[in-house]
Amino acid sequence: MTGFESEINGGVKGGGGGLMDDIEADRELISKEMSAGKGGGGERGGGGGPRNPVALTDLATHMADFAADREWDQFHSPRNLLLALVGEVGELSEIFQWKGEVPRGLADWNEADKEHLGEELSDVLLYLVRLADVCDIDLGTAALRKLQKNALKYPVSLCKGSS
């Protein structure tokens, strides 16, 4: 068994506290939460299947626990998280780079491509949520506040029918 395999399997073939056990525990937790109605993509979210809202605070808690369990907090400075976020946005951009204009709903995309898109969108979201959490910003409140400011800046009466 290689060193990497030993780390994955916890030093013993078949488990014993290694990375695979951690991954399985994370999968079970996520599966339980989705079954309990705490997961999904929201009413307008993507991915098919049942759509249940996910609170940004729940994602922030999961990300904080995930980082703490792996002792990664030391690396999660605002600067490092921002650079990681930018990298993930680049990976997301690569998906669309040579596709030209893409219709809403991605009707002509296969399931594997949609799943890949969902993974990259998730990476961007998770880094954004983690960055906001580390900076002690309530992202949900900040987003709603921004929407209110935009509504005042761009009132329907001045915008509708003008573009």
DSSP file with accessible surface (Angstrom, degrees, kcal/mol):
  #  RESIDUE AA STRUCTURE BP1 BP2  ACC     N-H-->O    O-->H-N    N-H-->O    O-->H-N    TCO  KAPPA ALPHA  PHI   PSI    X-CA   Y-CA   Z-CA
    1    1 A M              0   0  123      0, 0.0    12,-0.0     0, 0.0     2,-0.0   0.000 360.0 360.0 360.0 131.5    0.0    0.0    0.0
    2    2 A T     >  -     0   0   78      1,-0.1     4,-2.6     4,-0.0     5,-0.2  -0.255 360.0-105.4 -74.3 168.3    1.4    3.4   -1.0
    3    3 A G  H  > S+     0   0   61      1,-0.2     4,-2.4     2,-0.2     5,-0.2   0.902 123.3  50.4 -60.1 -40.1    1.6    6.3    1.5
    4    4 A F  H  > S+     0   0  132      2,-0.2     4,-2.7     1,-0.2    -1,-0.2   0.935 110.7  48.1 -64.9 -45.4   -1.3    8.0   -0.2
    5    5 A E  H  > S+     0   0   89      1,-0.2     4,-2.7     2,-0.2     6,-0.3   0.898 110.5  53.0 -61.8 -37.4   -3.4    4.8   -0.1
    6    6 A S  H  X>S+     0   0   46     -4,-2.6     5,-2.6     2,-0.2     4,-0.7   0.925 110.2  47.1 -63.5 -42.4   -2.5    4.4    3.6
    7    7 A E  H ><5S+     0   0  129     -4,-2.4    12,-1.6     3,-0.2     3,-0.6   0.926 113.8  48.1 -64.6 -43.2   -3.7    8.0    4.3
    8    8 A I  H 3<5S+     0   0   28     -4,-2.7    12,-2.6     1,-0.2    13,-0.5   0.930 119.8  37.2 -62.6 -44.5   -6.9    7.4    2.3
    9    9 A N  H ><5S-     0   0   41     -4,-2.7     3,-1.0    -5,-0.2     6,-0.5   0.372 113.3-110.5 -93.5   4.1   -7.7    4.1    4.1
   10   10 A G  T <<5 -     0   0   30     -4,-0.7    -3,-0.2    -3,-0.6    -4,-0.1   0.751  69.0 -64.3  75.0  21.5   -6.4    5.1    7.5
   11   11 A G  T 3 <S+     0   0   40     -5,-2.6     2,-0.4    -6,-0.3    -1,-0.2   0.332 123.2  83.0  87.0 -10.4   -3.4    2.8    7.3
   12   12 A V  B X  S-A   15   0A  94     -3,-1.0     3,-2.1     3,-0.6     6,-0.1  -0.992  89.7-106.6-129.9 130.8   -5.6   -0.3    7.2
   13   13 A K  T 3  S+     0   0  181     -2,-0.4    -7,-0.0     1,-0.3    -3,-0.0  -0.316 107.0  24.3 -55.9 126.3   -7.2   -1.7    4.1
   14   14 A G  T 3  S-     0   0   74      2,-0.0     2,-0.3     0, 0.0    -1,-0.3   0.457 124.3 -65.4  98.1  -0.4  -10.9   -1.0    4.3
   15   15 A G  B <   +A   12   0A   6     -3,-2.1    -3,-0.6    -6,-0.5     4,-0.1  -0.888  44.6 172.9 132.6-153.2  -10.8    2.0    6.6
   16   16 A G  S    S-     0   0   63     -2,-0.3    -1,-0.1     2,-0.1    -7,-0.1   0.759  87.8 -40.3 106.1  36.9  -10.0    2.9   10.1
   17   17 A G  S    S+     0   0   57      1,-0.2    -7,-0.2    -9,-0.1    -8,-0.1   0.612  98.6 132.4  95.6  10.0  -10.3    6.7   10.3
   18   18 A G  S  > S-     0   0    5     -9,-0.3     4,-1.9    -6,-0.1     3,-0.3  -0.092  75.5 -78.7 -86.0-171.0   -8.7    7.7    7.0
   19   19 A L  H  > S+     0   0   56    -12,-1.6     4,-2.8     1,-0.2     5,-0.2   0.879 127.5  57.0 -57.4 -40.4   -9.9   10.1    4.3
   20   20 A M  H  > S+     0   0   85    -12,-2.6     4,-2.6     1,-0.2    -1,-0.2   0.898 106.6  49.9 -63.4 -36.7  -12.4    7.6    2.9
   21   21 A D  H  > S+     0   0   63    -13,-0.5     4,-2.6    -3,-0.3    -1,-0.2   0.909 111.1  49.6 -65.6 -41.3  -14.1    7.4    6.3
   22   22 A D  H  X S+     0   0   71     -4,-1.9     4,-2.5     2,-0.2    -2,-0.2   0.926 111.9  48.0 -61.3 -44.7  -14.2   11.2    6.5
   23   23 A I  H  X S+     0   0   53     -4,-2.8     4,-2.7     2,-0.2    -2,-0.2   0.931 112.3  48.9 -63.0 -43.8  -15.7   11.4    3.0
   24   24 A E  H  X S+     0   0   84     -4,-2.6     4,-2.5    -5,-0.2    -2,-0.2   0.915 110.8  50.3 -64.1 -40.9  -18.3    8.7    3.8
   25   25 A A  H  X S+     0   0   51     -4,-2.6     4,-2.3     2,-0.2    -1,-0.2   0.917 111.2  49.0 -63.1 -42.1  -19.2   10.5    7.0
   26   26 A D  H  X S+     0   0   43     -4,-2.5     4,-2.6     1,-0.2     5,-0.2   0.917 111.1  50.3 -63.1 -42.1  -19.6   13.8    5.1
   27   27 A R  H  X S+     0   0  147     -4,-2.7     4,-2.8     1,-0.2    -2,-0.2   0.914 110.3  49.7 -61.5 -43.5  -21.8   12.0    2.4
   28   28 A E  H  X S+     0   0   98     -4,-2.5     4,-2.6     2,-0.2    -1,-0.2   0.918 111.2  48.9 -63.2 -42.4  -24.0   10.5    5.1
   29   29 A L  H  X S+     0   0   72     -4,-2.3     4,-2.4     2,-0.2    -2,-0.2   0.946 114.0  45.3 -62.4 -46.7  -24.5   13.8    6.8
   30   30 A I  H  X S+     0   0   90     -4,-2.6     4,-2.6     1,-0.2     5,-0.2   0.925 112.8  51.3 -63.6 -42.5  -25.3   15.6    3.6
   31   31 A S  H  X S+     0   0   68     -4,-2.8     4,-2.4    -5,-0.2    -1,-0.2   0.922 110.4  48.8 -61.3 -43.5  -27.7   12.7    2.6
   32   32 A K  H  X S+     0   0  143     -4,-2.6     4,-1.8     1,-0.2    -1,-0.2   0.914 112.4  48.4 -62.9 -42.9  -29.5   12.9    5.9
   33   33 A E  H  <>S+     0   0   44     -4,-2.4     5,-3.4     2,-0.2     6,-0.4   0.894 111.2  49.3 -66.9 -38.0  -29.9   16.6    5.6
   34   34 A M  H ><5S+     0   0   93     -4,-2.6     3,-1.4     4,-0.3     5,-0.4   0.912 111.0  50.3 -67.4 -38.5  -31.2   16.4    2.1
   35   35 A S  H 3<5S+     0   0  104     -4,-2.4    -1,-0.2     1,-0.3    -2,-0.2   0.837 108.4  53.4 -65.4 -31.6  -33.7   13.7    3.2
   36   36 A A  T 3<5S-     0   0   76     -4,-1.8    -1,-0.3    -5,-0.2    -2,-0.2   0.361 125.8-102.2 -85.2   4.3  -34.8   16.0    6.0
   37   37 A G  T < 5S+     0   0   34     -3,-1.4    -3,-0.2    -5,-0.1    -2,-0.1   0.709  93.4 113.5  86.2  18.9  -35.4   18.8    3.5
   38   38 A K      < +     0   0  111     -5,-3.4    -4,-0.3    -6,-0.2     2,-0.3   0.300  67.2  58.5-104.1   9.2  -32.3   20.8    4.3
   39   39 A G        +     0   0    7     -6,-0.4    13,-0.5    -5,-0.4     2,-0.3  -0.828  62.2  76.0-132.4 171.7  -30.6   20.3    0.9
   40   40 A G  S    S-     0   0   31     -2,-0.3    11,-0.2    11,-0.2     6,-0.1  -0.787  80.0 -67.9 124.9-164.2  -31.2   21.0   -2.8
   41   41 A G        -     0   0   34      9,-0.3     4,-0.2     1,-0.3     3,-0.1   0.286  66.0-110.2-115.7  10.4  -31.2   23.9   -5.1
   42   42 A G    >   -     0   0   16     10,-1.0     3,-0.7     1,-0.2    -1,-0.3  -0.055  51.7 -62.1  79.6 167.7  -34.1   26.1   -4.1
   43   43 A E  T 3  S+     0   0  179      1,-0.3    -1,-0.2    -3,-0.1    -2,-0.0   0.889 142.4  30.3 -59.8 -37.6  -37.2   26.6   -6.1
   44   44 A R  T 3  S+     0   0  218     -3,-0.1    -1,-0.3     2,-0.0    -2,-0.2   0.406 100.1 113.4-100.6   2.1  -35.3   28.1   -9.1
   45   45 A G    <   -     0   0   24     -3,-0.7     3,-0.2    -4,-0.2     2,-0.1  -0.072  59.4-122.7 -69.8 175.2  -32.1   26.1   -8.4
   46   46 A G        +     0   0   61      1,-0.1    -1,-0.1    -5,-0.1    -2,-0.0  -0.452  68.7  79.1-113.6-179.8  -30.8   23.5  -10.8
   47   47 A G  S    S-     0   0   83     -2,-0.1    -1,-0.1    -7,-0.1    -2,-0.0   0.354  83.5-109.0 106.9  -6.2  -29.8   19.9  -10.8
   48   48 A G  S    S+     0   0   44     -3,-0.2    -7,-0.1     1,-0.2    -3,-0.0  -0.007  76.9  73.1  73.7 174.1  -33.2   18.1  -11.0
   49   49 A G  S    S-     0   0   60      2,-0.1    -1,-0.2    -9,-0.1     0, 0.0  -0.137  97.6 -13.7  73.9-174.8  -34.9   16.2   -8.3
   50   50 A P        -     0   0  109      0, 0.0     2,-0.6     0, 0.0    -9,-0.3  -0.321  65.5-145.8 -61.0 141.8  -36.5   17.7   -5.2
   51   51 A R        +     0   0  114    -11,-0.2   -11,-0.2   -10,-0.1    -2,-0.1  -0.934  25.5 165.8-117.4 113.4  -35.6   21.3   -4.6
   52   52 A N        -     0   0   51     -2,-0.6   -10,-1.0   -13,-0.5   -14,-0.1  -0.952  39.8-102.3-124.1 144.8  -35.3   22.5   -1.1
   53   53 A P        -     0   0  100      0, 0.0     2,-0.5     0, 0.0   -12,-0.1  -0.306  27.3-153.6 -67.2 147.1  -33.8   25.7    0.1
   54   54 A V        -     0   0   51    -14,-0.1     2,-0.2   -15,-0.0   -15,-0.1  -0.991  16.1-131.2-120.5 124.0  -30.3   25.7    1.7
   55   55 A A     >  -     0   0   42     -2,-0.5     4,-1.9   -17,-0.2     3,-0.3  -0.540   7.8-136.5 -75.3 137.9  -29.5   28.4    4.1
   56   56 A L  H  > S+     0   0   61      1,-0.2     4,-2.7    -2,-0.2     5,-0.2   0.859 107.3  58.9 -59.8 -34.2  -26.2   30.2    3.6
   57   57 A T  H  > S+     0   0   89      1,-0.2     4,-2.3     2,-0.2    -1,-0.2   0.876 103.5  51.2 -64.5 -35.8  -25.6   29.9    7.3
   58   58 A D  H  > S+     0   0   65     -3,-0.3     4,-2.6     2,-0.2    -1,-0.2   0.916 110.9  48.0 -65.5 -43.0  -25.8   26.1    7.1
   59   59 A L  H  X S+     0   0   32     -4,-1.9     4,-2.8     2,-0.2    -2,-0.2   0.922 111.1  51.2 -62.7 -42.0  -23.3   26.1    4.3
   60   60 A A  H  X S+     0   0   14     -4,-2.7     4,-2.6     1,-0.2    -2,-0.2   0.916 110.9  48.3 -62.1 -41.8  -21.0   28.4    6.3
   61   61 A T  H  X S+     0   0   78     -4,-2.3     4,-2.7     2,-0.2     5,-0.2   0.931 112.5  48.0 -63.9 -45.8  -21.3   26.1    9.3
   62   62 A H  H  X S+     0   0   53     -4,-2.6     4,-2.7     1,-0.2    -2,-0.2   0.912 113.4  47.8 -61.0 -43.2  -20.5   23.1    7.2
   63   63 A M  H  X S+     0   0   33     -4,-2.8     4,-2.5     2,-0.2    -2,-0.2   0.908 112.1  49.1 -65.7 -41.5  -17.5   24.8    5.5
   64   64 A A  H  X S+     0   0   25     -4,-2.6     4,-2.7    -5,-0.2    -2,-0.2   0.928 114.4  45.3 -63.4 -44.3  -16.2   26.0    8.9
   65   65 A D  H  X S+     0   0   85     -4,-2.7     4,-2.9     2,-0.2     5,-0.2   0.913 111.7  52.7 -63.9 -42.6  -16.5   22.5   10.4
   66   66 A F  H  X S+     0   0   75     -4,-2.7     4,-1.0    -5,-0.2    -2,-0.2   0.931 113.6  43.0 -58.9 -46.7  -15.0   20.9    7.2
   67   67 A A  H  <>S+     0   0    0     -4,-2.5     5,-3.0     1,-0.2     6,-0.5   0.917 114.9  49.3 -67.5 -43.0  -11.9   23.2    7.5
   68   68 A A  H ><5S+     0   0   46     -4,-2.7     3,-1.5     1,-0.2    -2,-0.2   0.912 106.5  55.6 -64.6 -42.5  -11.6   22.8   11.3
   69   69 A D  H 3<5S+     0   0  119     -4,-2.9    -1,-0.2     1,-0.3    -2,-0.2   0.804 115.1  39.6 -59.4 -29.3  -11.7   19.0   11.1
   70   70 A R  T 3<5S-     0   0   46     -4,-1.0    -1,-0.3    -3,-0.4    -2,-0.2   0.327 111.9-118.7-101.8   3.1   -8.8   19.1    8.6
   71   71 A E  T < 5S+     0   0  150     -3,-1.5     3,-0.3    -4,-0.3    -3,-0.2   0.873  72.6 133.8  58.1  41.6   -6.9   21.8   10.4
   72   72 A W    >>< +     0   0  107     -5,-3.0     3,-2.2     1,-0.2     4,-0.7   0.480  36.3  95.8 -97.0  -5.7   -7.2   24.1    7.3
   73   73 A D  G >4 S+     0   0   84     -6,-0.5     3,-1.3     1,-0.3    -1,-0.2   0.859  76.0  65.4 -54.4 -33.8   -8.2   27.2    9.2
   74   74 A Q  G 34 S+     0   0  144     -3,-0.3    -1,-0.3     1,-0.3     3,-0.1   0.748 106.4  42.5 -60.9 -22.5   -4.6   28.3    9.2
   75   75 A F  G <4 S+     0   0  114     -3,-2.2     2,-1.2     1,-0.2    -1,-0.3   0.523  91.3  90.2 -98.2  -9.9   -4.7   28.6    5.4
   76   76 A H    <<  +     0   0   32     -3,-1.3    -1,-0.2    -4,-0.7    -2,-0.1  -0.343  50.5 148.3 -93.0  57.9   -8.2   30.2    5.2
   77   77 A S     >  -     0   0   43     -2,-1.2     4,-2.7    -3,-0.1     5,-0.3  -0.491  62.8-108.0 -77.9 157.4   -7.1   33.9    5.3
   78   78 A P  H  > S+     0   0   63      0, 0.0     4,-2.6     0, 0.0     5,-0.2   0.922 120.4  50.9 -53.3 -42.9   -9.4   36.3    3.3
   79   79 A R  H  > S+     0   0  162      1,-0.2     4,-2.5     2,-0.2     5,-0.2   0.939 111.5  46.0 -61.2 -48.7   -6.6   36.7    0.7
   80   80 A N  H  > S+     0   0   64      1,-0.2     4,-2.2     2,-0.2    -1,-0.2   0.902 113.6  49.0 -63.6 -40.1   -6.1   32.9    0.2
   81   81 A L  H  X S+     0   0    3     -4,-2.7     4,-2.6     2,-0.2    -1,-0.2   0.903 110.7  50.9 -66.7 -39.5   -9.9   32.3    0.0
   82   82 A L  H  X S+     0   0   83     -4,-2.6     4,-2.7    -5,-0.3    -2,-0.2   0.932 110.6  48.4 -62.4 -44.9  -10.3   35.1   -2.5
   83   83 A L  H  X S+     0   0   90     -4,-2.5     4,-2.2     1,-0.2    -2,-0.2   0.903 112.0  49.4 -64.0 -38.3   -7.5   33.7   -4.7
   84   84 A A  H  X S+     0   0   30     -4,-2.2     4,-2.2     2,-0.2    -1,-0.2   0.912 110.2  51.8 -65.1 -39.7   -9.1   30.2   -4.5
   85   85 A L  H  X S+     0   0   20     -4,-2.6     4,-2.4     2,-0.2    -2,-0.2   0.930 108.4  50.5 -61.2 -45.3  -12.5   31.7   -5.4
   86   86 A V  H  X S+     0   0   88     -4,-2.7     4,-2.1     1,-0.2    -1,-0.2   0.912 109.0  52.5 -60.7 -41.6  -11.0   33.4   -8.5
   87   87 A G  H  X S+     0   0   38     -4,-2.2     4,-1.9     1,-0.2    -1,-0.2   0.913 109.5  48.6 -60.5 -41.6   -9.4   30.1   -9.5
   88   88 A E  H  X S+     0   0   29     -4,-2.2     4,-2.4     2,-0.2    -2,-0.2   0.879 107.5  54.4 -68.3 -35.9  -12.8   28.4   -9.3
   89   89 A V  H  X S+     0   0   60     -4,-2.4     4,-2.7     1,-0.2    -1,-0.2   0.904 107.0  53.2 -62.8 -37.7  -14.4   31.2  -11.3
   90   90 A G  H  X S+     0   0   34     -4,-2.1     4,-1.9     2,-0.2    -2,-0.2   0.920 108.2  49.0 -61.2 -43.3  -11.8   30.5  -14.0
   91   91 A E  H  X S+     0   0   78     -4,-1.9     4,-0.9     2,-0.2    -2,-0.2   0.900 111.5  49.9 -64.2 -38.0  -12.7   26.8  -14.0
   92   92 A L  H >X S+     0   0   29     -4,-2.4     3,-0.8     1,-0.2     4,-0.8   0.926 108.6  52.7 -63.8 -42.0  -16.3   27.7  -14.3
   93   93 A S  H >X S+     0   0   68     -4,-2.7     4,-1.1     1,-0.2     3,-0.7   0.854  99.1  63.9 -62.7 -35.8  -15.5   30.1  -17.2
   94   94 A E  H 3< S+     0   0  128     -4,-1.9     4,-0.4     1,-0.2     3,-0.3   0.838  94.0  61.8 -58.4 -32.8  -13.7   27.3  -19.0
   95   95 A I  H << S+     0   0   21     -4,-0.9    -1,-0.2    -3,-0.8    -2,-0.2   0.882 115.2  31.5 -61.5 -37.1  -16.9   25.3  -19.3
   96   96 A F  H X< S+     0   0   76     -4,-0.8     3,-1.5    -3,-0.7     4,-0.5   0.531  90.6 105.9 -96.8  -6.2  -18.5   28.1  -21.4
   97   97 A Q  T 3< S+     0   0  110     -4,-1.1     3,-0.2    -3,-0.3    -1,-0.1   0.821  94.3  17.3 -50.5 -46.8  -15.3   29.3  -23.1
   98   98 A W  T 3  S+     0   0  217     -4,-0.4    -1,-0.3    -3,-0.2    -2,-0.1   0.198 101.4  91.6-115.3  18.6  -15.9   27.9  -26.6
   99   99 A K  S <  S-     0   0   93     -3,-1.5    -1,-0.1     1,-0.3    -2,-0.1   0.574  74.4-147.9 -90.2 -10.0  -19.6   27.2  -26.5
  100  100 A G        -     0   0   58     -4,-0.5    -1,-0.3    -3,-0.2     2,-0.2  -0.362  62.5  -6.1  71.2-158.0  -20.8   30.5  -27.9
  101  101 A E  S    S-     0   0  188     -2,-0.0     0, 0.0     1,-0.0     0, 0.0  -0.508  73.6-153.3 -72.3 134.2  -24.2   31.7  -26.6
  102  102 A V        -     0   0   29     -2,-0.2     3,-0.1     4,-0.0    -2,-0.1  -0.932  13.1-124.4-113.2 129.2  -25.8   29.1  -24.4
  103  103 A P    >   -     0   0   69      0, 0.0     3,-1.7     0, 0.0     5,-0.1  -0.358  35.0 -93.9 -72.1 151.4  -29.7   29.0  -24.1
  104  104 A R  G >  S+     0   0  220      1,-0.2     3,-0.5     2,-0.1     0, 0.0  -0.315 112.3  27.7 -58.9 143.2  -31.3   29.1  -20.7
  105  105 A G  G 3  S-     0   0   63      1,-0.2    -1,-0.2    -3,-0.1     4,-0.1   0.240 102.5-116.5  87.8 -15.9  -32.0   25.7  -19.2
  106  106 A L  G X   +     0   0   30     -3,-1.7     3,-2.2     1,-0.1    -1,-0.2   0.863  48.9 171.1  52.6  44.1  -29.1   24.1  -21.1
  107  107 A A  T <  S+     0   0   91     -3,-0.5    -1,-0.1     1,-0.3    -2,-0.1   0.795  72.6  49.8 -57.3 -30.3  -31.5   21.9  -23.1
  108  108 A D  T 3  S+     0   0  123     -5,-0.1     2,-0.3     2,-0.0    -1,-0.3   0.340  90.8 100.4 -94.9  10.0  -28.8   20.7  -25.5
  109  109 A W  S <  S-     0   0   21     -3,-2.2     2,-0.1    -4,-0.1     0, 0.0  -0.711  70.7-126.0 -92.9 145.1  -26.3   19.7  -22.7
  110  110 A N     >  -     0   0   89     -2,-0.3     4,-2.1     1,-0.1     5,-0.2  -0.401  28.9-104.7 -82.6 167.1  -25.9   16.1  -21.6
  111  111 A E  H  > S+     0   0  137      1,-0.2     4,-2.7     2,-0.2     5,-0.2   0.856 118.9  55.9 -62.1 -36.9  -26.3   15.2  -17.9
  112  112 A A  H  > S+     0   0   67      2,-0.2     4,-2.4     1,-0.2    -1,-0.2   0.916 109.0  47.2 -63.5 -41.7  -22.5   14.8  -17.4
  113  113 A D  H  > S+     0   0   61      2,-0.2     4,-2.4     1,-0.2    -2,-0.2   0.900 112.8  49.2 -66.7 -39.0  -21.9   18.3  -18.6
  114  114 A K  H  X S+     0   0   67     -4,-2.1     4,-2.6     2,-0.2    -2,-0.2   0.904 110.7  50.4 -66.0 -39.5  -24.7   19.7  -16.4
  115  115 A E  H  X S+     0   0  127     -4,-2.7     4,-2.2     2,-0.2    -2,-0.2   0.928 110.0  50.0 -64.3 -42.7  -23.2   17.8  -13.4
  116  116 A H  H  X S+     0   0   79     -4,-2.4     4,-2.3     2,-0.2    -2,-0.2   0.924 110.5  50.2 -60.7 -44.1  -19.8   19.2  -14.1
  117  117 A L  H  X S+     0   0   15     -4,-2.4     4,-2.9     1,-0.2     5,-0.2   0.934 109.2  51.9 -59.5 -44.8  -21.3   22.7  -14.3
  118  118 A G  H  X S+     0   0   30     -4,-2.6     4,-2.3     1,-0.2    -1,-0.2   0.886 108.7  51.1 -60.0 -38.9  -23.1   22.1  -11.0
  119  119 A E  H  X S+     0   0   95     -4,-2.2     4,-2.2     2,-0.2    -1,-0.2   0.921 112.4  45.2 -65.0 -43.7  -19.8   21.1   -9.3
  120  120 A E  H  X S+     0   0   16     -4,-2.3     4,-2.1     2,-0.2    -2,-0.2   0.900 112.6  50.5 -70.2 -38.5  -18.0   24.2  -10.5
  121  121 A L  H  X S+     0   0   88     -4,-2.9     4,-2.6     1,-0.2    -1,-0.2   0.912 110.6  51.3 -61.5 -39.8  -20.9   26.5   -9.5
  122  122 A S  H  X S+     0   0   58     -4,-2.3     4,-3.2    -5,-0.2     5,-0.2   0.897 106.2  53.5 -64.2 -41.8  -20.8   24.8   -6.1
  123  123 A D  H  X S+     0   0   53     -4,-2.2     4,-2.3     2,-0.2     5,-0.2   0.932 111.0  46.8 -58.2 -44.6  -17.1   25.4   -5.8
  124  124 A V  H  X S+     0   0   28     -4,-2.1     4,-2.4     2,-0.2    -2,-0.2   0.948 114.4  47.2 -63.3 -47.3  -17.6   29.1   -6.4
  125  125 A L  H  X S+     0   0   70     -4,-2.6     4,-2.9     1,-0.2     5,-0.2   0.932 111.7  49.8 -60.7 -46.2  -20.5   29.3   -4.0
  126  126 A L  H  X S+     0   0   50     -4,-3.2     4,-2.5     1,-0.2    -1,-0.2   0.909 112.3  46.3 -64.5 -41.3  -18.7   27.4   -1.2
  127  127 A Y  H  X S+     0   0   71     -4,-2.3     4,-2.7    -5,-0.2    -1,-0.2   0.900 113.1  50.7 -66.4 -37.9  -15.5   29.6   -1.5
  128  128 A L  H  X S+     0   0   68     -4,-2.4     4,-2.5    -5,-0.2    -2,-0.2   0.943 112.3  46.3 -64.0 -44.7  -17.7   32.7   -1.5
  129  129 A V  H  X S+     0   0    5     -4,-2.9     4,-2.4     2,-0.2    -2,-0.2   0.917 113.7  48.7 -64.2 -42.2  -19.6   31.6    1.6
  130  130 A R  H  X S+     0   0   11     -4,-2.5     4,-2.8    -5,-0.2     5,-0.2   0.920 110.8  50.7 -64.9 -42.4  -16.4   30.6    3.3
  131  131 A L  H  X S+     0   0   28     -4,-2.7     4,-2.0     2,-0.2    -2,-0.2   0.937 111.3  47.9 -60.3 -46.6  -14.8   34.0    2.5
  132  132 A A  H  <>S+     0   0   11     -4,-2.5     5,-3.1     1,-0.2     4,-0.2   0.923 112.6  49.6 -61.2 -41.9  -17.8   35.9    3.8
  133  133 A D  H ><5S+     0   0   63     -4,-2.4     3,-1.5     1,-0.2    -2,-0.2   0.936 110.5  48.5 -63.9 -46.4  -17.8   33.8    7.0
  134  134 A V  H 3<5S+     0   0   50     -4,-2.8    -1,-0.2     1,-0.3    -2,-0.2   0.842 113.3  48.5 -63.8 -31.1  -14.1   34.4    7.6
  135  135 A C  T 3<5S-     0   0   59     -4,-2.0    -1,-0.3    -5,-0.2    -2,-0.2   0.407 114.8-119.8 -87.6   1.4  -14.6   38.1    7.0
  136  136 A D  T < 5 +     0   0  146     -3,-1.5     2,-0.5     1,-0.2    -3,-0.2   0.900  62.9 147.0  59.6  43.8  -17.6   38.1    9.4
  137  137 A I      < -     0   0   91     -5,-3.1     2,-1.3    -6,-0.1    -1,-0.2  -0.946  51.7-134.9-109.3 128.3  -20.0   39.2    6.7
  138  138 A D     >  -     0   0   94     -2,-0.5     4,-2.8     1,-0.2     5,-0.2  -0.717  23.9-167.7 -80.2  98.0  -23.6   38.0    6.8
  139  139 A L  H  > S+     0   0   44     -2,-1.3     4,-2.6     1,-0.2     5,-0.2   0.880  80.1  52.1 -62.6 -40.5  -23.8   37.2    3.1
  140  140 A G  H  > S+     0   0   24      2,-0.2     4,-2.3     1,-0.2    -1,-0.2   0.944 113.7  43.4 -61.4 -47.1  -27.5   36.7    2.9
  141  141 A T  H  > S+     0   0   62      1,-0.2     4,-2.6     2,-0.2    -2,-0.2   0.917 113.7  51.4 -65.0 -42.4  -28.2   40.1    4.6
  142  142 A A  H  X S+     0   0   30     -4,-2.8     4,-2.3     1,-0.2    -2,-0.2   0.905 110.3  49.5 -62.0 -39.8  -25.6   41.8    2.5
  143  143 A A  H  X S+     0   0   52     -4,-2.6     4,-2.3     2,-0.2    -2,-0.2   0.916 111.8  47.5 -67.0 -42.6  -27.1   40.4   -0.7
  144  144 A L  H  X S+     0   0  112     -4,-2.3     4,-2.1     2,-0.2    -2,-0.2   0.909 111.4  51.3 -64.8 -40.1  -30.6   41.5    0.3
  145  145 A R  H  X S+     0   0  129     -4,-2.6     4,-2.3     1,-0.2    -2,-0.2   0.912 109.7  50.4 -61.2 -41.7  -29.3   45.0    1.2
  146  146 A K  H  X S+     0   0  117     -4,-2.3     4,-2.6     1,-0.2    -2,-0.2   0.901 108.0  52.4 -64.6 -40.9  -27.6   45.2   -2.2
  147  147 A L  H  X S+     0   0  113     -4,-2.3     4,-2.2     2,-0.2    -1,-0.2   0.904 109.0  50.7 -61.2 -40.2  -30.9   44.2   -4.0
  148  148 A Q  H  X S+     0   0  133     -4,-2.1     4,-1.7     2,-0.2    -2,-0.2   0.923 110.8  48.4 -63.0 -43.8  -32.7   47.0   -2.1
  149  149 A K  H  X S+     0   0  132     -4,-2.3     4,-2.4     1,-0.2    -2,-0.2   0.909 111.4  50.1 -62.6 -42.0  -30.0   49.5   -3.1
  150  150 A N  H  X S+     0   0   53     -4,-2.6     4,-2.8     1,-0.2    -1,-0.2   0.867 106.3  55.9 -65.4 -35.6  -30.2   48.3   -6.8
  151  151 A A  H  < S+     0   0   63     -4,-2.2    -1,-0.2     1,-0.2    -2,-0.2   0.886 111.8  43.4 -63.9 -36.6  -34.0   48.7   -6.7
  152  152 A L  H  < S+     0   0  150     -4,-1.7    -2,-0.2     1,-0.2    -1,-0.2   0.883 116.3  47.1 -73.5 -38.4  -33.7   52.3   -5.6
  153  153 A K  H  < S+     0   0  139     -4,-2.4    -2,-0.2     1,-0.3    -1,-0.2   0.841 124.7  30.8 -71.4 -34.9  -30.9   52.9   -8.1
  154  154 A Y  S  < S-     0   0  127     -4,-2.8    -1,-0.3    -5,-0.2    -2,-0.1  -0.612  82.2-169.0-125.5  71.7  -32.8   51.3  -11.0
  155  155 A P    >>  -     0   0   39      0, 0.0     4,-1.5     0, 0.0     3,-1.2  -0.290  29.9-122.4 -64.6 145.9  -36.5   51.8  -10.4
  156  156 A V  H 3> S+     0   0  106      1,-0.3     4,-2.7     2,-0.2     3,-0.4   0.895 110.2  61.3 -54.6 -41.0  -38.8   49.7  -12.6
  157  157 A S  H 34 S+     0   0  109      1,-0.3    -1,-0.3     2,-0.2    -3,-0.0   0.799 112.7  36.5 -61.8 -26.6  -40.5   52.9  -13.9
  158  158 A L  H <4 S+     0   0  131     -3,-1.2    -1,-0.3     1,-0.0    -2,-0.2   0.667 125.7  37.3 -97.1 -17.8  -37.2   54.2  -15.3
  159  159 A C  H >< S+     0   0   45     -4,-1.5     3,-2.3    -3,-0.4     4,-0.3   0.823  85.3  96.2-104.3 -40.2  -35.8   50.8  -16.5
  160  160 A K  T 3< S+     0   0  173     -4,-2.7     0, 0.0     1,-0.3     0, 0.0  -0.328 102.1   6.3 -62.2 125.8  -38.7   48.7  -17.9
  161  161 A G  T 3  S+     0   0   82     -2,-0.1    -1,-0.3     2,-0.1    -2,-0.1   0.509 105.7  98.5  82.7   6.5  -38.9   49.0  -21.6
  162  162 A S    <         0   0   85     -3,-2.3    -2,-0.1     0, 0.0    -1,-0.0   0.444 360.0 360.0-106.7   0.9  -35.7   51.1  -21.9
  163  163 A S              0   0  155     -4,-0.3    -2,-0.1     0, 0.0    -4,-0.0  -0.772 360.0 360.0-125.0 360.0  -33.2   48.5  -22.9
